[in-house]
Amino acid sequence: MDRQTTVVERSIMKRVPLMLAAMLLLFSINTIAQKKSCEDLKTEIAAKLDAKGVKNYDLKIMGADEVKGETVVGTCDGGTKRITYTKK
């Protein structure tokens, strides 16, 4: 029984570093994705809205704490700013 426990423990110990590496990679990708320039993201969002035929709208870059009732359509600068959409 002791030998079998040792095999199971070794199996688990081999998987732990792989799981930790995978989690670190996922968190790193998410952080990199959030650091997109606000102007770049605003341009991308505007292009998507235009392609869908949306007219008479306004996109604004605001501090995260400044958003009150606006519709948030993007997050940029590491989560410190929001891009909001309003219909004109």
SVG drawing of the C-alpha trace seen along z (x, -y; Angstrom):
<svg xmlns="http://www.w3.org/2000/svg" viewBox="-29 -63 36 65">
<polyline fill="none" stroke="black" stroke-width="0.4" points="0.0,0.0 2.9,-2.4 4.3,-1.9 1.0,-2.7 0.6,-5.9 4.1,-7.0 3.3,-6.5 0.1,-8.6 2.0,-11.3 4.7,-11.4 2.0,-11.7 0.4,-14.6 3.8,-16.3 4.5,-16.1 1.2,-17.7 1.4,-20.6 4.2,-22.6 2.4,-22.2 -0.9,-23.5 0.9,-26.4 2.6,-27.2 -0.6,-27.1 -2.4,-29.4 0.5,-31.9 0.4,-31.9 -3.4,-32.6 -3.0,-35.5 -0.1,-36.9 -2.1,-36.8 -5.1,-38.6 -2.8,-41.3 -1.2,-41.9 -4.6,-42.1 -5.9,-44.7 -2.9,-47.1 -4.1,-48.0 -3.9,-51.7 -7.3,-53.4 -7.1,-55.2 -6.3,-51.9 -9.2,-50.1 -11.6,-53.0 -10.6,-52.9 -11.3,-49.1 -14.7,-49.5 -15.7,-52.4 -14.7,-50.2 -16.9,-47.3 -19.9,-49.7 -19.4,-51.2 -19.3,-47.8 -22.6,-46.9 -24.2,-50.1 -24.5,-51.9 -24.9,-55.7 -25.0,-58.7 -23.0,-57.4 -20.3,-58.8 -17.4,-56.9 -15.6,-58.5 -12.6,-57.5 -13.2,-58.0 -11.6,-57.2 -13.1,-54.0 -14.4,-56.1 -16.0,-58.7 -18.5,-56.2 -22.0,-56.8 -24.8,-55.7 -23.0,-55.3 -22.7,-52.0 -19.2,-50.6 -18.0,-49.0 -14.3,-48.6 -11.6,-48.7 -8.1,-49.9 -4.9,-51.2 -4.7,-48.2 -8.3,-48.6 -7.9,-52.2 -10.0,-53.6 -13.3,-52.8 -14.6,-53.4 -18.3,-54.4 -21.0,-54.4 -23.8,-56.9 -26.4,-57.3 -26.6,-60.9"/>
</svg>
